Amino acid sequence: MSEPALLVETHGPVTRLLMNRPQAMNALNLAMFDCLKAELPRLAADEECRVLILTGAGPAFCAGADLKQALAGQPAPGEPDFLDRAREVLELLAAFPKPLIAALNGVTMAGGLELAMCADILIAAESAQIGDAHANFGVYPGGGGAAVLPRVLPLNTAMYLLFTGKTLPAAEFKALGLISEVHPDAELGEASLKLAQAIALKSPIALRRMKEVARTSADKSRADALLHEQVMLRLHQRSADLAEGIAAFAEKRAPRFTGR
């Protein structure tokens, strides 16, 4: 019996999704899409899960799409093709309402980078090599390589990566601001869990509202983004978590947030 394409690990309020095709450098295939499509909505609705980590098994985070499947024959009329399935999963990741950390444990390129850019925070192992790489194989990006990369990196840098297909070490992406932390390879798993557990102590409803405003602000005018923030603040002023935070501050104790 073959190993599942995705492993789910629960660490208290933190859930870790481990892409589990190490022999294929965790290339994205239909089985992986099916697993992610099943798990992401479930975890979004699970109040016990407060922070999600996405990482890979073996020497790669994700080396991109499984080209054998991506370039296979067309499905039956009316059935979604590989690109449809990929877009659906990327949209689920980008819209995930809770904090999402991508822990880049190794090679991250093409669709793997597009997958990682759906996360709120990216951290990486020292040995991780990261890049777009579509140009190396005459492949056109379909999950954000050309559309999203120039939004998270300076335009000229994004174009350099797109046109050359080069990969760069994690430390260079940290200098560019895409990666927040770089850790020795053997420490990445524990570091990602420690970061996620620290975030999980915060108010879930405050984090969800921050994420919603921050994620949509780039597509709005400054005035509209500020208005959205103020509307969220009005809602948040009625939350039990805000009252608990203020009480905990006054009583000099750690707050106990319920997400309400």
C-alpha contacts under 8 A as a table, 3 or more apart, distances in Angstrom:
res1	aa1	res2	aa2	distance
3	E	20	N	7.64
4	P	7	L	6.68
4	P	20	N	6.82
5	A	19	M	6.17
5	A	20	N	4.83
5	A	21	R	5.93
5	A	31	A	6.26
5	A	32	M	5.35
5	A	35	C	7.10
6	L	17	L	6.64
6	L	18	L	5.61
6	L	19	M	4.73
6	L	20	N	5.16
6	L	32	M	6.46
6	L	35	C	6.22
6	L	36	L	7.56
7	L	17	L	5.79
7	L	18	L	4.96
7	L	19	M	6.50
7	L	20	N	6.51
8	V	15	T	7.00
8	V	16	R	5.90
8	V	17	L	4.90
8	V	18	L	6.41
9	E	15	T	5.68
9	E	16	R	5.01
9	E	17	L	6.48
9	E	18	L	7.78
10	T	13	P	7.47
10	T	14	V	6.10
10	T	15	T	4.62
10	T	16	R	6.39
11	H	14	V	5.04
11	H	15	T	5.98
11	H	16	R	7.67
12	G	15	T	7.64
12	G	48	E	7.74
12	G	49	C	7.76
13	P	48	E	5.65
13	P	49	C	4.84
13	P	50	R	5.26
13	P	51	V	6.68
13	P	197	Q	7.21
13	P	200	A	6.40
14	V	49	C	5.73
14	V	50	R	6.00
14	V	51	V	4.97
14	V	52	L	5.92
14	V	53	I	7.49
14	V	193	L	7.52
14	V	196	A	6.46
14	V	197	Q	6.44
14	V	200	A	7.12
15	T	49	C	6.27
15	T	50	R	7.91
15	T	51	V	6.45
15	T	52	L	5.03
15	T	53	I	6.24
16	R	52	L	5.88
16	R	53	I	4.59
16	R	54	L	5.98
16	R	55	T	7.47
17	L	52	L	7.45
17	L	53	I	6.05
17	L	54	L	4.90
17	L	55	T	6.33
18	L	54	L	6.18
18	L	55	T	5.11
18	L	56	G	5.05
18	L	57	A	6.27
19	M	26	N	6.10
19	M	32	M	7.60
19	M	54	L	7.65
19	M	55	T	6.26
19	M	56	G	4.55
19	M	57	A	5.98
19	M	61	F	7.65
20	N	26	N	6.26
20	N	56	G	6.42
20	N	57	A	5.36
21	R	24	A	5.46
21	R	25	M	6.19
21	R	26	N	4.39
21	R	27	A	7.01
21	R	57	A	6.98
22	P	25	M	4.75
22	P	26	N	5.32
22	P	56	G	7.67
22	P	57	A	5.48
22	P	58	G	4.86
22	P	59	P	6.92
22	P	60	A	7.07
23	Q	26	N	7.31
23	Q	58	G	7.81
24	A	27	A	5.71
25	M	58	G	7.25
25	M	59	P	6.76
25	M	60	A	5.12
25	M	61	F	7.21
25	M	62	C	5.85
25	M	63	A	5.66
25	M	107	V	7.86
26	N	56	G	6.74
26	N	57	A	7.39
26	N	60	A	6.56
26	N	61	F	6.59
26	N	62	C	4.78
26	N	63	A	6.35
26	N	64	G	7.75
27	A	62	C	5.59
27	A	63	A	5.37
27	A	64	G	5.15
27	A	65	A	5.12
27	A	66	D	5.04
27	A	112	G	7.81
28	L	32	M	5.95
28	L	33	F	7.14
28	L	62	C	7.35
28	L	64	G	6.06
28	L	65	A	4.52
28	L	66	D	5.33
28	L	111	G	7.67
29	N	32	M	5.31
29	N	33	F	6.36
29	N	65	A	6.51
29	N	66	D	5.38
29	N	69	Q	6.67
29	N	70	A	7.87
30	L	33	F	4.96
30	L	34	D	6.13
30	L	69	Q	7.69
30	L	82	F	7.40
30	L	85	R	7.60
31	A	34	D	5.08
31	A	35	C	6.30
32	M	35	C	5.17
32	M	36	L	6.19
33	F	36	L	5.19
33	F	37	K	5.90
33	F	85	R	6.74
33	F	86	A	6.78
33	F	89	V	6.35
34	D	37	K	5.10
34	D	38	A	6.21
35	C	38	A	5.20
35	C	39	E	6.13
36	L	39	E	5.12
36	L	40	L	5.78
36	L	89	V	6.70
37	K	40	L	5.87
37	K	41	P	7.11
37	K	88	E	7.93
37	K	89	V	5.99
37	K	92	L	7.50
38	A	41	P	6.48
38	A	42	R	6.78
39	E	42	R	5.16
39	E	43	L	6.05
40	L	43	L	5.22
40	L	44	A	6.04
40	L	92	L	6.86
40	L	93	L	7.28
40	L	96	F	7.35
41	P	44	A	4.98
41	P	45	A	6.33
41	P	92	L	7.74
42	R	45	A	5.36
42	R	46	D	6.21
43	L	46	D	4.88
43	L	49	C	6.35
44	A	47	E	7.83
44	A	49	C	7.71
44	A	96	F	6.52
44	A	97	P	6.50
44	A	98	K	7.04
46	D	49	C	5.57
47	E	50	R	6.83
49	C	52	L	7.35
50	R	98	K	6.43
50	R	99	P	7.36
50	R	200	A	5.54
50	R	204	P	6.60
51	V	98	K	6.01
51	V	99	P	5.15
51	V	100	L	6.15
51	V	101	I	7.82
51	V	196	A	5.98
51	V	197	Q	7.65
51	V	199	I	7.22
51	V	200	A	5.94
52	L	98	K	7.25
52	L	99	P	6.33
52	L	100	L	4.86
52	L	101	I	6.20
52	L	196	A	7.46
53	I	100	L	5.87
53	I	101	I	4.72
53	I	102	A	5.82
53	I	103	A	6.87
53	I	192	S	7.40
53	I	193	L	7.84
53	I	196	A	7.43
54	L	100	L	7.47
54	L	101	I	6.22
54	L	102	A	4.85
54	L	103	A	6.13
55	T	61	F	5.88
55	T	102	A	6.02
55	T	103	A	5.02
55	T	104	L	6.11
55	T	105	N	6.69
56	G	60	A	6.21
56	G	61	F	4.35
56	G	62	C	6.75
56	G	103	A	7.94
56	G	104	L	7.36
56	G	105	N	6.43
56	G	106	G	7.98
57	A	60	A	6.81
57	A	61	F	7.01
57	A	105	N	7.93
58	G	61	F	7.86
58	G	106	G	7.92
59	P	105	N	7.01
59	P	106	G	5.23
59	P	107	V	6.76
60	A	63	A	6.59
60	A	104	L	7.75
60	A	105	N	6.11
60	A	106	G	4.05
60	A	107	V	4.34
60	A	108	T	6.53
60	A	128	A	7.89
61	F	103	A	7.75
61	F	104	L	5.26
61	F	105	N	5.31
61	F	106	G	5.11
61	F	107	V	5.65
61	F	108	T	5.48
61	F	112	G	6.96
62	C	106	G	7.82
62	C	107	V	6.34
62	C	108	T	5.16
62	C	109	M	6.73
62	C	111	G	7.45
62	C	112	G	4.48
62	C	113	L	7.69
63	A	107	V	6.11
63	A	108	T	5.44
63	A	109	M	5.09
63	A	110	A	6.65
63	A	111	G	6.95
63	A	112	G	5.44
64	G	108	T	7.54
64	G	109	M	5.81
64	G	110	A	4.89
64	G	111	G	3.89
64	G	112	G	4.58
64	G	113	L	7.58
65	A	70	A	6.79
65	A	110	A	7.59
65	A	111	G	5.64
65	A	112	G	7.61
66	D	69	Q	5.63
66	D	70	A	6.04
67	L	70	A	4.68
67	L	71	L	5.72
68	K	71	L	5.57
68	K	72	A	6.04
69	Q	72	A	5.01
69	Q	82	F	7.28
70	A	82	F	5.53
70	A	83	L	7.37
74	Q	81	D	6.69
75	P	79	E	5.88
75	P	80	P	6.94
75	P	81	D	5.92
76	A	79	E	5.49
80	P	83	L	7.84
80	P	84	D	5.43
80	P	85	R	6.44
81	D	84	D	5.26
81	D	85	R	6.35
82	F	85	R	5.14
82	F	86	A	6.12
83	L	86	A	5.01
83	L	87	R	6.03
83	L	142	G	7.48
84	D	87	R	5.22
84	D	88	E	6.21
85	R	88	E	5.21
85	R	89	V	6.48
86	A	89	V	5.32
86	A	90	L	6.23
86	A	143	G	7.61
87	R	90	L	5.11
87	R	91	E	6.04
87	R	142	G	7.89
87	R	143	G	6.50
88	E	91	E	5.20
88	E	92	L	6.30
89	V	92	L	5.02
89	V	93	L	6.27
90	L	93	L	5.07
90	L	94	A	6.08
90	L	115	L	6.49
90	L	118	C	6.95
90	L	143	G	7.07
91	E	94	A	5.07
91	E	95	A	5.99
92	L	95	A	5.20
92	L	96	F	5.94
93	L	96	F	5.12
93	L	115	L	7.94
93	L	118	C	5.86
93	L	119	A	7.25
94	A	118	C	4.64
94	A	119	A	6.76
96	F	99	P	7.79
96	F	100	L	7.50
97	P	208	R	5.78
97	P	211	K	7.26
97	P	212	E	7.46
98	K	204	P	7.59
98	K	207	L	7.16
98	K	208	R	5.70
98	K	211	K	7.64
99	P	119	A	7.95
99	P	120	D	6.38
99	P	199	I	7.98
99	P	207	L	7.24
99	P	208	R	7.51
99	P	211	K	7.58
100	L	119	A	5.14
100	L	120	D	5.35
100	L	121	I	6.60
101	I	119	A	5.60
101	I	120	D	6.02
101	I	121	I	4.85
101	I	122	L	5.82
101	I	123	I	7.47
101	I	192	S	7.65
101	I	196	A	7.50
102	A	116	A	5.74
102	A	119	A	5.77
102	A	120	D	7.81
102	A	121	I	6.33
102	A	122	L	4.86
102	A	123	I	6.36
103	A	122	L	6.10
103	A	123	I	5.05
103	A	124	A	5.48
103	A	125	A	7.79
103	A	188	L	7.27
103	A	189	G	7.71
103	A	192	S	6.50
104	L	107	V	7.60
104	L	108	T	6.87
104	L	116	A	7.88
104	L	122	L	7.26
104	L	123	I	6.16
104	L	124	A	4.43
104	L	125	A	6.23
104	L	128	A	6.63
105	N	124	A	5.91
105	N	125	A	5.16
105	N	127	S	7.82
105	N	128	A	6.11
105	N	185	D	7.00
105	N	188	L	7.02
106	G	124	A	7.73
106	G	125	A	6.62
106	G	127	S	6.29
106	G	128	A	4.07
106	G	129	Q	6.35
107	V	128	A	5.34
107	V	129	Q	4.93
107	V	130	I	6.12
108	T	112	G	5.12
108	T	113	L	5.50
108	T	128	A	7.07
108	T	129	Q	6.14
108	T	130	I	4.72
108	T	131	G	6.56
109	M	112	G	4.90
109	M	113	L	4.94
109	M	114	E	7.91
109	M	129	Q	7.88
109	M	130	I	5.54
109	M	131	G	4.82
109	M	132	D	5.13
109	M	133	A	6.02
109	M	167	T	7.53
110	A	113	L	5.41
110	A	114	E	6.45
110	A	131	G	6.72
110	A	132	D	4.42
110	A	133	A	5.36
110	A	134	H	5.62
110	A	141	P	7.26
110	A	145	G	7.18
111	G	114	E	4.84
111	G	115	L	5.98
111	G	132	D	7.81
111	G	141	P	7.65
111	G	143	G	6.70
111	G	145	G	7.92
112	G	115	L	5.00
112	G	116	A	6.19
113	L	116	A	4.94
113	L	117	M	6.13
113	L	130	I	7.13
113	L	131	G	6.76
113	L	132	D	6.48
113	L	145	G	7.70
114	E	117	M	5.20
114	E	118	C	6.86
114	E	143	G	5.62
114	E	144	G	5.54
114	E	145	G	6.03
115	L	118	C	5.59
115	L	119	A	7.65
115	L	143	G	7.68
116	A	119	A	5.62
116	A	122	L	7.10
117	M	120	D	7.72
117	M	122	L	7.85
117	M	148	V	7.85
117	M	149	L	7.94
119	A	122	L	6.65
121	I	179	I	7.46
121	I	180	S	6.79
122	L	178	L	6.94
122	L	179	I	5.04
122	L	180	S	5.89
122	L	181	E	7.40
123	I	179	I	5.35
123	I	180	S	5.46
123	I	181	E	4.76
123	I	182	V	5.89
123	I	183	H	7.94
123	I	192	S	7.49
124	A	128	A	6.43
124	A	170	A	6.26
124	A	179	I	6.93
124	A	181	E	6.38
124	A	182	V	4.92
124	A	183	H	6.37
124	A	188	L	6.94
125	A	128	A	5.36
125	A	170	A	7.06
125	A	182	V	5.58
125	A	183	H	5.01
125	A	184	P	5.63
125	A	185	D	4.71
125	A	187	E	7.97
125	A	188	L	5.82
126	E	169	P	7.42
126	E	170	A	6.05
126	E	171	A	7.01
126	E	182	V	5.83
126	E	183	H	5.65
126	E	184	P	5.32
126	E	185	D	5.89
127	S	169	P	6.86
127	S	170	A	7.08
127	S	184	P	7.85
127	S	185	D	6.66
128	A	169	P	5.95
128	A	170	A	5.56
129	Q	167	T	5.69
129	Q	168	L	5.43
129	Q	169	P	4.69
129	Q	170	A	6.16
130	I	167	T	4.89
130	I	168	L	5.35
130	I	169	P	6.23
130	I	170	A	6.67
131	G	161	L	6.46
131	G	165	G	6.77
131	G	166	K	5.92
131	G	167	T	4.14
131	G	168	L	6.29
132	D	135	A	7.88
132	D	145	G	6.48
132	D	161	L	6.14
132	D	162	L	5.90
132	D	165	G	5.86
132	D	166	K	7.22
132	D	167	T	7.19
133	A	136	N	5.45
133	A	137	F	7.54
133	A	161	L	7.54
133	A	162	L	6.91
133	A	164	T	7.60
133	A	165	G	3.89
133	A	166	K	6.17
133	A	167	T	7.15
134	H	137	F	5.81
134	H	138	G	6.41
134	H	139	V	4.97
134	H	140	Y	6.05
134	H	141	P	6.30
134	H	162	L	7.25
134	H	165	G	6.29
135	A	138	G	5.03
135	A	139	V	5.94
135	A	140	Y	7.19
135	A	162	L	6.67
135	A	163	F	6.30
135	A	164	T	6.85
135	A	165	G	5.30
136	N	139	V	7.54
136	N	164	T	7.62
136	N	165	G	5.49
141	P	144	G	6.67
141	P	145	G	5.28
141	P	146	A	6.43
142	G	145	G	6.87
142	G	146	A	7.96
143	G	147	A	8.00
144	G	147	A	4.74
144	G	148	V	4.62
144	G	149	L	6.52
145	G	148	V	5.89
145	G	149	L	5.40
145	G	162	L	7.50
146	A	149	L	5.98
146	A	150	P	6.93
146	A	162	L	7.29
147	A	150	P	6.64
147	A	151	R	7.50
148	V	151	R	5.14
148	V	152	V	6.68
149	L	152	V	5.38
149	L	153	L	6.07
149	L	158	A	5.92
150	P	153	L	5.26
150	P	154	P	6.15
150	P	155	L	4.97
150	P	157	T	7.94
150	P	158	A	5.23
150	P	159	M	7.51
151	R	154	P	7.40
151	R	155	L	7.60
152	V	178	L	6.80
153	L	157	T	6.46
153	L	158	A	5.92
153	L	176	L	6.95
153	L	177	G	7.57
153	L	178	L	7.05
154	P	157	T	5.31
154	P	158	A	6.20
155	L	158	A	5.10
155	L	159	M	6.13
156	N	159	M	5.07
156	N	160	Y	6.10
157	T	160	Y	5.02
157	T	161	L	6.34
158	A	161	L	5.19
158	A	162	L	6.11
159	M	162	L	4.94
159	M	163	F	5.86
160	Y	163	F	5.36
160	Y	164	T	5.88
160	Y	165	G	7.94
161	L	164	T	5.50
161	L	165	G	5.50
161	L	166	K	5.79
161	L	167	T	7.51
162	L	165	G	5.58
162	L	166	K	7.95
168	L	172	E	6.49
168	L	173	F	7.29
169	P	172	E	5.64
169	P	173	F	6.90
170	A	173	F	5.16
170	A	174	K	6.23
170	A	179	I	7.13
170	A	182	V	6.77
171	A	174	K	5.00
171	A	175	A	6.39
171	A	179	I	8.00
171	A	182	V	6.69
172	E	175	A	5.09
172	E	176	L	6.41
173	F	176	L	4.87
173	F	177	G	6.21
173	F	178	L	5.49
173	F	179	I	5.58
174	K	177	G	5.03
174	K	178	L	5.79
174	K	179	I	4.34
174	K	180	S	5.92
174	K	181	E	6.89
174	K	182	V	7.35
175	A	178	L	7.83
175	A	179	I	7.80
176	L	179	I	7.63
177	G	180	S	6.65
179	I	182	V	7.37
183	H	187	E	6.16
183	H	188	L	5.59
183	H	191	A	7.51
184	P	187	E	5.37
184	P	188	L	6.43
185	D	188	L	5.56
186	A	189	G	7.28
187	E	190	E	5.54
187	E	191	A	5.97
188	L	191	A	4.98
188	L	192	S	5.96
189	G	192	S	5.32
189	G	193	L	6.30
190	E	193	L	5.09
190	E	194	K	6.06
191	A	194	K	5.06
191	A	195	L	6.15
192	S	195	L	5.17
192	S	196	A	6.10
193	L	196	A	5.06
193	L	197	Q	6.02
194	K	197	Q	5.17
194	K	198	A	6.25
195	L	198	A	5.23
195	L	199	I	6.40
196	A	199	I	5.13
196	A	200	A	6.07
197	Q	200	A	4.89
197	Q	201	L	6.65
198	A	201	L	5.57
198	A	202	K	7.54
199	I	202	K	5.59
200	A	203	S	7.73
200	A	204	P	7.44
201	L	256	R	7.94
201	L	257	F	7.47
202	K	206	A	7.85
202	K	207	L	7.36
202	K	257	F	6.92
203	S	206	A	5.25
203	S	207	L	6.23
203	S	241	D	6.26
203	S	257	F	5.29
203	S	258	T	7.11
203	S	259	G	5.80
204	P	207	L	5.16
204	P	208	R	6.07
204	P	257	F	7.43
204	P	258	T	7.39
204	P	259	G	4.75
205	I	208	R	5.07
205	I	209	R	6.17
205	I	241	D	7.60
205	I	259	G	4.88
205	I	260	R	6.41
206	A	209	R	5.22
206	A	210	M	6.09
206	A	236	H	7.26
206	A	241	D	7.96
206	A	259	G	7.87
207	L	210	M	5.03
207	L	211	K	6.04
208	R	211	K	5.13
208	R	212	E	6.23
209	R	212	E	5.11
209	R	213	V	6.35
209	R	232	M	6.60
210	M	213	V	5.38
210	M	214	A	5.98
211	K	214	A	5.12
211	K	215	R	5.76
212	E	215	R	5.37
212	E	216	T	6.31
213	V	216	T	5.41
213	V	217	S	5.88
213	V	225	A	7.13
213	V	228	H	6.58
213	V	229	E	6.14
214	A	217	S	5.29
214	A	218	A	7.67
215	R	218	A	7.06
216	T	219	D	5.82
216	T	220	K	7.05
216	T	225	A	7.79
217	S	220	K	5.24
217	S	221	S	7.55
217	S	222	R	7.67
217	S	225	A	5.13
218	A	221	S	7.76
220	K	223	A	7.92
220	K	224	D	5.85
220	K	225	A	5.79
221	S	224	D	5.18
221	S	225	A	6.12
222	R	225	A	5.15
222	R	226	L	6.16
223	A	226	L	5.18
223	A	227	L	6.17
224	D	227	L	4.97
224	D	228	H	6.16
225	A	228	H	5.08
225	A	229	E	6.29
226	L	229	E	4.99
226	L	230	Q	6.19
227	L	230	Q	5.04
227	L	231	V	6.19
228	H	231	V	5.17
228	H	232	M	6.31
229	E	232	M	5.13
229	E	233	L	6.20
230	Q	233	L	4.90
230	Q	234	R	6.26
231	V	234	R	5.16
231	V	235	L	6.49
232	M	235	L	5.10
232	M	236	H	6.03
233	L	236	H	4.83
233	L	237	Q	6.08
234	R	237	Q	5.34
234	R	238	R	7.32
235	L	238	R	5.76
235	L	239	S	7.21
236	H	239	S	5.13
236	H	242	L	7.02
237	Q	242	L	6.56
238	R	242	L	7.59
239	S	242	L	5.53
239	S	243	A	6.84
239	S	260	R	5.71
240	A	243	A	5.17
240	A	244	E	6.11
240	A	258	T	7.74
240	A	259	G	7.76
240	A	260	R	5.34
241	D	244	E	4.94
241	D	245	G	6.02
241	D	257	F	5.48
241	D	258	T	6.53
241	D	259	G	6.30
241	D	260	R	5.88
242	L	245	G	5.07
242	L	246	I	6.28
243	A	246	I	5.28
243	A	247	A	6.12
244	E	247	A	5.03
244	E	248	A	5.95
244	E	255	P	6.29
244	E	256	R	6.99
244	E	257	F	6.85
245	G	248	A	5.13
245	G	249	F	6.20
245	G	255	P	5.60
245	G	256	R	7.89
245	G	257	F	7.67
246	I	249	F	5.14
246	I	250	A	6.27
247	A	250	A	5.13
247	A	251	E	6.06
247	A	255	P	7.93
248	A	251	E	5.05
248	A	252	K	5.80
248	A	253	R	5.09
248	A	254	A	5.97
248	A	255	P	5.08
249	F	252	K	5.08
249	F	253	R	6.49
249	F	254	A	7.75
249	F	255	P	7.74
257	F	260	R	7.85
